[in-house]
Amino acid sequence: MTNERVYLDWNATTPLRAEARAAMAAALELAGNPSSIHAEGRAARGLVEQARAAVADAVGAAARDVVFTSGGTEAITLALTPGLRIGPQPVERLVVSAIEHAAVLSGGRFAPAQIEVVEVTREGVLDLDHLRRLLADGPPAMVSLMLANNETGALQPIEQASEIVHAAGGVLHVDAVQALGKVPFRIKGLGSDLMSLSAHKLGGPKGVGALVLGADIQGLDPLLRGGGQELGRRAGTENVAGIVGFGAAVAATMPTLVDDMARVEKLRNRLEANLRQTEDSVIVCESVARLPNTTLFAVPGLRAETAVIGFDLAGVAVSSGSACSSGKVQPSHVLQAMGFGPELAKSAIRISLGWSSSESDIEACLKAWKKLAGNLTKRDHETVLERF
């Protein structure tokens, strides 16, 4: 094992930005409850509202429409509520794509019988015609779609989907957890009615997120009841330090986002050019617009769990896809939805970069892969190719 680790699993979580760490340390020194009206309470409230404004500005929303939560999963579950409405009719069912995060696929507060699934293309992009057909047949729907897939990095056609959803009288929720801090976007530009975010995907702390409202949503039913925090939409004393860290991370990320991601994309392209030299390797979603930091590749005969361990022993942290499945390596539901066979779905390795990723990180990754590739892909190689 090398002495210095190389971290290439940024889509799972990011290192804490120095700005967020400093802001959180200062916030932890405050004694006040942000709901208190004395000076100490007002100081805490001021920091929370400063962070709220930073998060709102990052996605083009009004500060009053940002609801802080314990993370992306809570934000998603709060959004996926039967009975929400913008127009006269409340939503009665939930429509999701086949490649969504588990938090969306679980349906939030919709019953399983109320959930329908939209297919995706072989390129990992939402099938808009299937979405249109589903919405044309039945009552108004809540539609939940991710802006960027956490495994493949594929960007989804949210603006076109929004037109279809609203023409059918529905409500659109966008899971932007993986996209925030990697690509610029505006909530109203996307046509999103609700949007979920998470701090730890762009250098903020784990355990804090936000639901952002992009329209005049009626019927939002709080998950947590009690006090009147977050304008009555999420009870409980706010996680001041976590919220402050979220705001600081956003404020540090957004001014240099375009330049940072252009540099990261060049590193990713170099990485992929070398990975393609492995016989029969597949770079997933390479023909469509993707996050600039994400590579998902598969090789027939490769055992993803073995490869991840091999990279780890070489001092390189990568993953086999989503990091939200109790640490167990399972066939990617995203690749299966795209039509890949089970052998390829079990072989996918995700490498994801971030703002501090460097040329030396890519060198270390490629060096580790060169040592692994020959041994890992020999067994059953021909058999797997025939099945695929």
N, C-alpha and C positions, 0 to 999 in steps of 0.2 A: 504494500500500500504506500502511496506517495505521502509525503509529509504535509503537503498543502492540498486541501480539498478544492475541487472545482464544482460549483453549484450550477447545474443546468436543468432545474426543475421549477422555473419561475412561474409556470402556469398553476402549479400546486399552491405555492405561496412565495412571497418575496422577502428578501431581507428587510429589516426595519430601517427606514431612511434616518439619517442622522438628525434631520430637521424634526421628524416625528418623535424620535427619542427625546430630544431636548425639550420639545413642547410638552410632552407627557410628564417628564420629570418636574417641570415647573408647575404643571397643573396638579400634580400629586401633593404639592406643598400647600395648596389651598384647602381651607377648612370648611368653606361654605357649601351648603346645599343649594343648587341652582334654582330651587323653588322658593328659597327664603328671600325676604325683602331687605334684610340688613346688608351692610357693606360687603361682608364676606360672601353672602349669597349672590349679590349682584355681580361680584367679581367672577364667580363661577359661571353665572348665567352669561356674562359677556363673552367668555371663552367659548361656551357652547354655541352661541349665536354667531360668533366669528367663524367657527368651523362650519356651521350650517350654511353660511353665505358662500364659503369657499367651495363646498360640495355642489351647491346650487349653481354657482357660476361655471363650474367645470362641465356641466351638462346642459346649460342654458335654461335653467328653471328658476322659479321664484323661491327665495329662501323659505317662505312659509309653507311651501309644498314639499319640503324635505322632512321625512319622518325617520329619526334614528332608531336603529334596531340592534340586536345582538349579532347580526351578520347577514349574509346573503340569503341563507335558508329561511330565516325568520321573515325577512323582507318579502321573499317569494310567497311564503305561506300566508302572510297578511294580504298580499295582492290577490291570491287565488281564492276568492270568496264568492260563493253563489249569491245572487241578488244585487251585485254591483250594477250600476247603470250610469250612462251619460245622457241618453235620451229617455223616452217614456217607458221603454221596456227593460226590465232587469235581465241579466244573463242567467240562463238556466242550465248551461252545459259548459264544459271546458274542452278546448281543442288545443293540442300540443303537437310539436313535431317529434318524430321518432328518435331524434338525436339530442334531445334535451338533457339537462342535468337531472340527476335523481330527485332533487328537491322539486322540480317541476313535474317529472313523470309520476311522482307519488300523488299529485293532484291537489295539494293543499287541503282545503276544506270541501272540495267536491267529492262526492261519492264515486267509487269506481265505475258504476253504471252510467255516470254523467260524463265520462272522459272518452274522447275520440282522438285518434292519432293520425297525423298527416305524414305521408311518405316523403322521402328525400330522394334525390337523384343519385346516380352512381358517383357523381362528383361531390356528394355531400352537401347539396344545396336544397333548400325547401322546394317541394313540388307545388308551385303556385296554382296550377290547374286543379290538383287534388284538393288544396285548401278551398278554392272557389266552389268546388262541387260539395264539399262537406258543409260549408256555411249556407249554401243555397237550400239545403234539405234539413229543416229543423228550426227550432227556436233560436233566439239570439244567443251568441256564445261569447265567453271569455276566451281569447286566443293568447297563448303564452309561447313566445319564441325567443331564442337566444340571439343576440347580435353577433357573437363570435363563438364558435364551438371550442370548448375547452380542450378537446383532444386533437382535432385536426387543424384548428385555427381558422376554418372556413368562415367567411363573413356571409351572413344571410341577407336576403333581399327584403329588409324590413320595410322600406318605404313602399314597395309594391304590395307587400302583404297588408300594410296599414290601409291602403285604398280598398282592398278586397274586404277586409274586416269591417271597416266603417260603412261601406256600401251595403253590407248585410246587417247593419244595426248592432254590431258587436263592439267589444272593448278589447284593446290590445295591451298586453303586458309584455315588456321586453326585459329579458334577463341580460343585463349589460355587465355582469360581474367580471367576465373575462376580458371585456373590451376596454373598460375604463383604464386609462393610463397607457394604452397600447395604440389606440387609433382615436382621432378626434371625432366627436359626434355631438349633436344637439337633440334633446328629447323631442322638441316640437318638429324639428327637421325630419326626424324619423317617423313622425306621426304616432308616437307612443303615448298611451294614456296613463300607464304606470311603468316604472322602471326600477329594477333592483340593482343595488351596488354593494360592494364589499371592500373594506379598507385594506385587507392584507394582500390583495392582488396588485397593489401599486405602491407598496412601501409603508403602509400603515400597519397598525396592530391587528392581531387576530381578535375575533370576538366583537366586532363592531361593523355595522353596515347601514344601509338606508333604503327606504322605499321613497321614490320621488314621484309626485303626481304631475302629470302633464296636461291634465284636463280637469274639468269640474266633475269629479267622481262623487256619486251619491251611493250611500249604503256601505261604506267601508266599515267593517265590523272589527273592533279591536280584538287582538288575540289575548292581550293582557289587560285586565280591568282593575280599576282601583282609583288612583289619583288622576288628576287631569293633565299629566305631563304630555308633551308632544301634541298640544292642542286637542287632548282627549283621544288621540289615535293610538297611543302606546303608553300604558301606565308603568310606573316604576321610576325611581330616582335615576336620572341619566348617568351613564358611565362617562363622567366628565373627562377623565384622562384619555380613555379610548377615543372618544369623539374628537377631542383636541388633536390627538395623533392622526386621526383620519383627515381632518382639515389641513394639518401641516403637510401630510404626505401629498395630498391633492395640490396644495399651493406650490410645493416643490417640483411636482411632476409636470404640470400643464405648460408652463412657459417654454420648456425645452422639448416637449413631447415629439414634435415633428422631426427635429434634428436627431434626437436620441434614437428614435425608431428607424430612421434612415440608416444610421450607422449599424444598428442591430441587424437590419435586413441584409446588409452587405455581409455580415458575419454568417448569417443563416444561409445565404446563397453559396458561400464558400463551403460551408459544412455539407450542404446537399450535393454540391458538385462532386465532392469526394465520396459521399455515401452511394451515389449512383454507380460508382465503379465496382461495387459489390454485385456479383452476378445475381440477376433476377430481383434486385431490390426494387421496392415500390415506394415512392414518395407520395403519400396520400394527399389528395386535393391540390396537387401542384398546378393544375390547370385553371383554378379559380382564385378569386381574390381571398387572401388569407391575412391573419395577423402577421406582422412582419417578424415576429420573434419565434414562431412555432414551426417545428418539423415533426411530423409523425411518419415514421417509415417502418416498413415490414419486409421480411425476407422469408421465403418459404423454408420451412425446417427449423427456423429460429424459435427457441422457447423464451418467451419474453421474461418470465421470472428468473431464468438462469442468466439471461443477458443483463438484467438490472442488477443482479448480485455481482456479476463479473465487472460491470462498470463501477459499482460501489467499491469493490476490492481494489480497483485501480485508482480510486480516489475521485471518481466522477459520479455525481448524483444526477440520474435521469429517472424516468418513470415509464410504466407500461401503459399510461393513459391517464384516466382520472385518478386523483388521490383521495377520493371520497367514498371508498368502498371497504372500509375497515382494514386497509392494508392488504387485502387479498387480491391476487392477480387473477382476473377472470377475462374471458373473451370480451372484446370491446363491443358494447351494444351499438355504438356509433358505426363501426365498420360493418357489423351485421346488417344494420339498417340500410347501409349503402350497397349491400349485395355482395360483400366479400364473404368467401367461405370461412368456415370455422378455423381452419388451419392458419389462414392469414390473420384473422381476427385475434387469434391467440399470440401472434408473433409481433404485434405492433409495439414499437418503442417511441416514446415522446421525448424530444429534446426541446426545451424552451429556454430562451435567453432573456436578459434584462439589461437595465441601464449600465451596469458595471461589467457586463460580459466583455471579454477581451479576445484578441487574437490567440493569446496563449491558452485560453480556455478551449478554444476550438482545436488547437494543436493537441492538447491533452486528451480531448474527447476522441479525436480521430486516431490517435496513438492507441488508446484503449480499445477502440473498435477494431483496428487492424489486427490486434492480438486475439480478439474474441471471435471475429467473423469466421475464420477458417474452421475452427473446432465446433462452433455452435450451429453452423448450417450444414454440416456434412450428413448427420444422421437423418435418414428418411427424406433426404432432399428430393430425390426423384419421385418418390411416392406422393409427397405433398404437391409437387408440381402437377402430377397427373390428376389429383383430386380437384385442384384449383381450376 
